[in-house]
Amino acid sequence: MDLIDEMKEILLKVGVEESVVKELSQYLPLAGHVLDSMAYTEFMVALEERYGIKLLDPEAAFIKSLSDIKKEILEKRS
C-alpha cells in the first residue's frame, strides 16, 4: 500500500465518508473541501503519530493536499 492509500485509510478513520475518499484526487485541497478545521487537525495528528514526524507547524502551512503531505512525509523520513 502506498502513502496515498494509507492516508486515505486514515481519512476514513477520522470520519470522512467512504464515497468521498474513494473519489478523492491526491491533488485536491483537503481543508474546506473534504475536512473541516477540526477534522483536518485530527487527520494531521493521526499522520504525525503514524509516521513519527511533525506536520502541524508554521512551516507546514503550504500542505494542502494528499500529494503535498506525501512529499513532506518522504522528505522528513529520509
Residue pairs with C-beta under 8 A, 6 or more apart in sequence:
1 9
3 69
3 70
3 73
3 74
4 26
4 66
4 67
4 70
6 50
7 47
7 66
7 69
7 70
8 21
8 24
8 66
10 43
10 46
10 47
10 50
11 21
11 24
11 34
11 35
11 43
12 18
12 21
13 46
14 35
14 39
14 42
14 43
14 46
15 39
16 34
16 35
16 39
20 34
24 34
24 66
25 65
26 65
26 66
26 67
26 70
27 65
27 66
27 67
28 34
28 65
28 66
29 64
29 65
30 40
30 43
30 64
30 65
30 66
31 37
31 40
31 64
35 43
41 56
44 55
44 56
45 56
47 53
47 55
47 69
47 73
48 54
48 55
48 56
51 73
51 76
51 77
53 72
53 73
53 76
53 77
54 60
54 76
55 63
55 69
55 72
60 72
62 68
63 69
63 72
